[in-house]
Structures are given as C-alpha cells and as structure tokens.
Amino acid sequence: REALGLPREGRIIGALGRLVPIKGHRSLIEAFASLSARFPDVYLAIVGDGREMDKLKALAARLGVSDRVFMPGFRENAASYVKAFDVFAMPSRVEGLGLALLEGMAGGLPVVASNIPAMLPLIEGAHGIAVPPGDVGALAAALEKYLKLDSKALQDAGAQSYRYVLENHGLDKFRAEYLGLIEGFLDRPD
C-alpha cells in the first residue's frame, strides 16, 4: 500500500488496467461514490495509465470522492500490487481473456467483474460476482456485498478465487494442456 500511496488502514477496492473507456472505470468510480458515505473507511485504487486519467480524476472530484480515489498511474509489474487490495473490480465493457481478472484471483481476492462472455466463466468458477457492463447500481450492490463481510468471510471469498485460478489456470495445467495439444498434432496421420 505504501508503494502506491494508499492508506494503511481501511479496505481497498482495486482495479488494474489501461485508463480507456472500454475498461469501465467511470462506472467503478460512480459505484464507489454511491457507497462512500456508508463505508467511510473504504478507498478505491485504479492502477494504470491512459487517456482517461484526467477525466476520471475530474469525475471523482465532481462526485466528492477525490480524497478517497487513488490513481497512481502506470506501474511495472502491476499485478504485484494486487496484494494491497481487499476486493478486485474489473468493470470492463469489452474484454478478451481478462488477464487482470486472473491476476486479481491469483492475489487471493474476491472479484466483481462484468458478465461479458470472455470473463463470465472465470467469475463463476471463482464464485465471484458478475454484473452487467455499465450497470452502476449492480456494480455498487456487488461491491457492497463484499464490503459488508467481516475480515474472515472476505478472506474466505478471496481464497475461493485463489483455489479456482490455481486449479484451472495454473502453470502446470497450462503446460499439460499445451503438451497434449502438441502430442495431438504429432499423433495425427499425414
């Protein structure tokens, strides 16, 4: 948290990604702002850089939460900062694989993400919460569900994410599947 300039105490909702419209950070800030009065010890951190930085900062200021929204910019090895968060959010409007979502899960965090086709199986597998892209109310409700949990229950939810990614997207599984693919090609008749 110190490396990102985040408060030591309180809970952090975190996100990683380029600051571009398709990543849905605007919805995330709006959802956070709607929860901020009920959760005064919760903060939002969005690690990444992009053309929307100034607009997102202005939105946080307009919504009165700029003192609780941290946007530290681009960081090398951004996934290594996931441990600073308590909940991982990925409100993308469009996404391919959703690598950042897997990074949040690998960090042992409960996840809230858009129910777009590429990410829905990951969210469901990790027992996370899927929300419609751009639906600020649903995003706020999902975040609130995690924020209401006590520390132990929140850690248990994160542990589910971690187990899922380890069992289904770990390096050993990838190697085995890749080897199977190669062997399948080698075994094919000419």
C-alpha positions in Angstrom: 0.0 0.0 0.0 2.8 2.4 0.8 4.3 2.0 -2.7 1.0 3.1 -4.2 0.4 5.9 -1.7 -2.6 4.1 -0.3 -3.9 4.4 3.3 -2.6 1.7 5.6 -5.9 1.2 7.3 -9.3 0.6 5.8 -10.4 -1.6 2.9 -9.3 -1.0 -0.7 -11.3 -1.8 -3.8 -8.7 -2.2 -6.5 -8.5 -2.3 -10.3 -5.7 -2.7 -12.8 -5.8 -1.6 -16.4 -5.4 1.0 -19.1 -7.5 4.1 -18.4 -9.6 3.9 -21.5 -13.5 4.0 -21.8 -13.9 0.2 -22.6 -12.4 -0.7 -19.2 -15.4 0.8 -17.4 -13.5 2.8 -14.7 -16.1 5.6 -14.9 -18.8 3.1 -13.7 -16.4 2.0 -11.0 -15.9 5.5 -9.7 -19.6 6.2 -9.8 -20.4 3.0 -8.0 -17.8 3.7 -5.4 -19.2 7.2 -4.9 -22.6 5.8 -4.3 -21.2 3.7 -1.5 -18.7 6.1 0.0 -21.0 7.6 2.7 -22.0 4.2 4.1 -18.3 2.9 4.1 -16.1 5.8 5.2 -13.1 3.5 5.7 -13.1 2.2 2.1 -10.9 3.5 -0.7 -10.7 2.9 -4.4 -7.4 2.4 -6.2 -7.1 2.2 -10.0 -3.5 1.3 -11.1 -2.8 2.1 -14.8 -2.4 5.0 -17.2 -4.2 6.2 -20.2 -6.0 9.0 -22.0 -8.9 9.0 -19.5 -6.8 9.8 -16.4 -7.8 13.5 -16.2 -11.5 12.8 -16.9 -11.6 10.1 -14.2 -9.9 12.4 -11.7 -12.4 15.1 -12.6 -15.3 12.7 -12.2 -14.0 11.7 -8.7 -13.8 15.4 -7.8 -17.2 16.2 -9.1 -18.7 13.2 -7.1 -16.8 14.4 -3.9 -14.6 11.4 -3.6 -11.3 12.5 -4.9 -9.7 12.2 -1.5 -10.6 8.5 -1.5 -9.9 7.6 -5.1 -6.2 6.9 -5.8 -4.9 6.7 -9.3 -1.1 6.2 -9.0 -0.6 5.7 -12.8 1.4 3.0 -14.6 3.4 0.6 -12.6 5.8 -2.1 -13.8 4.6 -5.5 -12.8 1.2 -4.0 -11.8 0.0 -7.5 -10.7 2.4 -7.4 -7.8 0.3 -4.6 -6.3 -2.8 -6.7 -6.1 -1.9 -7.7 -2.5 -2.6 -4.1 -1.5 -6.3 -4.6 -2.3 -9.1 -6.2 -0.4 -11.6 -6.6 -3.3 -10.8 -6.7 -7.0 -13.0 -5.0 -9.6 -13.0 -5.3 -13.3 -16.0 -3.5 -14.8 -14.9 -3.7 -18.4 -17.4 -3.1 -21.2 -15.3 -5.3 -23.7 -12.6 -7.7 -22.8 -10.6 -10.6 -24.3 -9.1 -13.1 -21.9 -9.3 -10.9 -18.8 -5.8 -11.4 -17.7 -6.1 -8.7 -15.0 -9.1 -10.7 -13.6 -6.9 -13.8 -13.3 -4.2 -11.6 -11.6 -6.8 -10.5 -9.0 -7.8 -14.1 -8.4 -4.2 -15.2 -8.1 -3.8 -12.5 -5.5 -6.4 -14.2 -3.4 -9.0 -11.5 -3.8 -12.8 -11.8 -4.1 -13.8 -10.5 -7.6 -16.5 -8.3 -9.0 -16.5 -8.1 -12.8 -18.6 -7.6 -15.9 -20.5 -10.6 -17.1 -19.1 -10.4 -20.6 -18.6 -13.7 -22.4 -14.8 -13.9 -22.0 -14.9 -13.3 -18.3 -18.2 -14.9 -17.1 -16.8 -18.4 -16.8 -13.9 -17.1 -14.7 -16.1 -15.1 -12.4 -18.5 -18.1 -11.9 -15.6 -20.5 -11.4 -14.1 -18.3 -8.7 -17.6 -17.8 -7.1 -17.2 -14.0 -7.7 -20.0 -11.6 -8.6 -20.9 -10.9 -12.2 -22.6 -7.6 -13.1 -23.9 -6.2 -16.4 -21.3 -3.9 -18.1 -22.1 -0.3 -17.4 -24.7 -1.0 -14.7 -23.5 1.3 -11.9 -26.3 0.1 -9.5 -25.4 -3.6 -9.9 -21.7 -2.8 -9.6 -22.3 -0.9 -6.3 -24.6 -3.7 -5.0 -21.9 -6.3 -5.7 -19.1 -4.2 -4.1 -21.4 -3.6 -1.1 -22.0 -7.3 -0.7 -18.2 -7.9 -0.2 -17.7 -4.7 1.9 -20.3 -5.9 4.4 -18.4 -9.1 5.1 -16.2 -9.4 8.1 -12.5 -9.9 7.5 -12.6 -13.7 7.8 -15.5 -14.0 5.3 -13.8 -11.7 2.9 -10.6 -13.7 3.1 -12.6 -16.9 2.6 -14.1 -15.4 -0.6 -10.6 -14.5 -1.8 -9.4 -18.0 -1.0 -12.1 -19.4 -3.3 -10.8 -17.2 -6.1 -7.2 -18.3 -5.5 -8.1 -22.0 -5.5 -10.1 -21.6 -8.7 -7.2 -19.9 -10.6 -4.7 -22.4 -9.2 -6.7 -25.4 -10.2 -7.9 -24.2 -13.5 -5.4 -21.6 -14.8 -2.1 -22.6 -13.1 1.1 -23.1 -15.0 1.1 -26.9 -14.5 -2.4 -27.1 -16.1 -1.3 -24.8 -18.9 1.8 -27.0 -19.6 -0.2 -30.2 -19.5 -2.8 -28.8 -22.0 -0.2 -27.4 -24.3 1.8 -30.7 -24.3 -1.5 -32.5 -25.0 -2.1 -30.2 -28.0 1.4 -30.8 -29.4 1.1 -34.5 -28.9 -2.2 -34.5 -30.7 -0.6 -32.9 -33.7 2.3 -35.3 -33.7 -0.1 -38.3 -33.5 -2.1 -37.2 -36.5 -1.6 -39.2 -39.7 -0.2 -37.2 -42.6 
